[in-house]
């Protein structure tokens, strides 16, 4: 990460841009969320909402860190419900097409975490399944593995078979591209 | 133990993956952010980044594989290991793949062994989830989920026990915003529990345990004028709260934010503030805190002279200890105070120095 060094502010040689400072704060919060001991506190701070807000940002780091935070929080049932109530499924699904591999991995994991009886049908939407099918053929082992777990554990065989059929039936692959850096 | 378990989809065969290594400039297990040149200073850890599989680089090629594995085994049972001959290694070093039985062992081993010297070389240890099988990944996620649900369940039980045990409502240490929000959350969280205590918690307590000493009162009074107080404390406290939580055993694990230590002294209730989490840059927070420490330090000079006279009333300790009724905040305060003492002579505010970590791989 390069540092912005404004030439007219020579005194502050290691000055962080607001953007970089925000990234650090966001990353710190996301990392705190990795430890369940902190989850109560973070919930009080409504950090889940903060992470959700980051998903529509243009800055890819904001998105990636926000997704990481949600990935960490979404295993907690309360956070899961907050995310679901805030149209989390569609926000997260949109990011399946991100160029950043970490973001995509987080997206798959979050979708798995969000799965409960009331949300299952939305999460196993054919479009998502087709995406997962493509991911399961990826060169990236992590992507392959997560997609495989998703297809095997969160979908029925019929759903998967149906999605496969649909994919074969499509003449042009209007699919979700694999992340650029999935190498 | 180097004999691998024969597994068609296991990592111990020679999967196609390895062929990709040659074609690429960088191994798949070393994505861009792990390169020294482009080292990201920030990194977010998720379950997808961690793994029972570790890659250890920089092992001197002097036949110390056994010693290396013995070292790894200190942190937990090692299931399998083998040298990664196909992986590019620096001259005279070897690279090993080590599979631990538990993720927690791998985590500890990585933390302790990374960047440490070993038989003359420096080890570089990182997670390599790329070597997982689908089953490995599945189990990893399941373990993680179970762990979190257990932690959440334990917390809920603790909270319930606390609420039934304590008749008095819990009070916060620093700002009313914190306490009010905590109080509100208790309300919310307790809704499902349906405990009678929940409604009581939301009322203001009828009497605080002890009155605040005057200088502390002034400090808090001064703080209320700053709009960023609540967020700042949280940002500052947040970091240290983690440390406090880890050091303290179970009883207070959930109290790092509620700070229910009535015995610690007086809690001061401030006027409530709208509770929006503001994204205040850390550098601003630190500058604010330094400015305040400046002022507090300024007081200490006048206090010192007064100590010669006979004191009436509450005795001011010297140097004035700012007791913020919270261990983590106290630690922060004393650290900053010490730093301020060193830089007191320098008129300029030194900007926050961002630590540049040398070539860090996770």
Interface residues (C-beta under 8 A of the other chain):
Chain A: X1 X3 X11 X12 X13 X14 X15 X16 X18 X21 X22 X23 X24 X25 X27 X28 X29 X30 X31 X32 X34 X35 X36 X37 X38 X39 X40 X41 X43 X44 X45 X46 X47 X50 X61 X64 X65 X68 X69 X71 X72 X75 X76 X77 X78 X101 X102 X105 X106 X109 X112 X113 X139 X140 X141 X142 X144 X145 X146 X148 X149 X152 X153 X181 X183
Chain B: X17 X20 X24 X26 X28 X31 X32 X40 X41 X42 X43 X44 X45 X46 X47 X48 X49 X129 X130 X131 X132 X133 X134 X136 X137 X138 X141 X144 X145 X147 X148 X149 X151 X152 X155 X181 X182 X185 X234 X235 X238 X239 X241 X242 X245 X246 X253 X254 X256 X257 X277 X279 X281 X282 X283 X348 X351 X352 X353 X354
